[in-house]
Amino acid sequence: MKILLVEDEPELRKSIKQFLYQEGYVVESVADFISASEKAAGYDYDCVLLDITLPKGNGLEIIDQLKKNKSKAGIIIISAKNSTDDKVKGLDLGADDYLPKPFDLAELNSRIKALIRRKNFGGSKKITVNEISIVPEERLVKVNEEVVPLTAKEYELLLFFISNKNRVVSKNTIAEHLLGDNSDQMDNYDFIYVHLRNLRKKLTDKGCRDYVQTIYGIGYKFDNTINE
């Protein structure tokens, strides 16, 4: 899952980013309003962690921007400003949750997971697509009740496909989702081909149908309506 962290306190930004990275997220972080606005306008995210009080602007305006752009990102406000007015304004603009500072990083992680479940999977703790089942809390994948050992990138790729099932997703979008900022440094999409090839093999070796269709010149489509 790809997260945008908007936080101007350097130490807190660093600790949150390190923690979430260890939890398997792709995390991009910025420290001011202008950088946050540019990121929100130019990239897609699963979740935005947003401080309200920012250098050069107000975090509430980022929420408004995301909603006007019809972003599907979940939004969690993380702010030392714990007044009722700030909370109400943020939620009224479209934020999904509010976590006042100081907070425990484990609680933040739980809020992120719950939000992503609500946004992408109807709140379910277990995702089932035909013979594939996923338990995100445990990063556990099974095919026909048999465990499929996946690398972190293979897991994220599978979850991304299922989150966007029956939609065509471009190679560039996949690259951004898997690598975040680092995708700009890629000269080609070979790393996607490698991860996808390995994912397909691991799934089909367990008896899974190959749901991923190549849309030439564009990207891929996870079509869960495919019959045997």
FENPE-V977233 format. One record per pair of residues at least 6 apart in sequence whose C-alpha atoms are under 7 Angstrom apart, sorted by the first residue. I is the first residue (numbers start at 1). J is the second residue. If there is no record, write none. Layout:
<<I & J> <I & J>>
This chain:
<<1 & 25> <1 & 26> <1 & 46> <1 & 156> <2 & 25> <2 & 26> <2 & 27> <2 & 45> <2 & 46> <2 & 47> <2 & 177> <3 & 25> <3 & 26> <3 & 27> <3 & 28> <3 & 45> <3 & 46> <3 & 47> <3 & 48> <4 & 27> <4 & 28> <4 & 29> <4 & 45> <4 & 47> <4 & 48> <4 & 49> <5 & 27> <5 & 28> <5 & 29> <5 & 30> <5 & 48> <5 & 49> <5 & 50> <6 & 29> <6 & 30> <6 & 31> <6 & 36> <6 & 49> <6 & 50> <6 & 51> <7 & 13> <7 & 30> <7 & 31> <7 & 50> <7 & 51> <8 & 31> <8 & 32> <8 & 54> <17 & 27> <21 & 27> <24 & 152> <26 & 178> <26 & 179> <26 & 180> <27 & 180> <28 & 180> <28 & 181> <30 & 36> <32 & 54> <32 & 55> <32 & 56> <33 & 54> <33 & 55> <33 & 56> <33 & 57> <33 & 58> <33 & 59> <34 & 56> <37 & 62> <40 & 66> <45 & 73> <46 & 73> <46 & 74> <47 & 73> <47 & 74> <47 & 75> <48 & 73> <48 & 74> <48 & 75> <48 & 76> <49 & 75> <49 & 76> <49 & 77> <49 & 78> <50 & 59> <50 & 76> <50 & 77> <50 & 78> <51 & 59> <51 & 77> <51 & 78> <51 & 79> <52 & 58> <52 & 59> <52 & 60> <52 & 79> <53 & 59> <60 & 90> <63 & 93> <63 & 94> <63 & 95> <64 & 93> <67 & 94> <74 & 96> <74 & 115> <74 & 116> <75 & 95> <75 & 96> <75 & 97> <76 & 95> <76 & 96> <76 & 97> <76 & 98> <77 & 95> <77 & 97> <77 & 98> <77 & 99> <78 & 98> <78 & 99> <78 & 100> <78 & 101> <79 & 99> <79 & 100> <79 & 101> <80 & 100> <80 & 101> <82 & 100> <87 & 98> <117 & 123> <117 & 124> <120 & 163> <121 & 127> <125 & 135> <125 & 136> <126 & 133> <126 & 134> <126 & 135> <127 & 133> <127 & 134> <127 & 135> <128 & 134> <131 & 143> <131 & 144> <131 & 208> <132 & 142> <132 & 143> <132 & 144> <133 & 141> <133 & 142> <133 & 143> <134 & 140> <134 & 141> <134 & 142> <135 & 141> <141 & 147> <141 & 148> <142 & 148> <143 & 206> <143 & 208> <148 & 202> <148 & 203> <153 & 178> <154 & 195> <154 & 199> <161 & 222> <162 & 222> <165 & 221> <165 & 222> <165 & 223> <165 & 224> <166 & 221> <166 & 222> <166 & 223> <166 & 224> <167 & 221> <167 & 222> <168 & 219> <168 & 220> <168 & 221> <169 & 219> <169 & 220> <169 & 221> <170 & 218> <170 & 219> <170 & 220> <171 & 218> <171 & 219> <175 & 183> <176 & 183> <200 & 210> <204 & 210> <211 & 222> <211 & 223> <211 & 224> <211 & 226> <212 & 220> <212 & 221> <212 & 222> <212 & 223> <213 & 220> <213 & 221> <213 & 222> <214 & 220> <214 & 221> <215 & 221>>
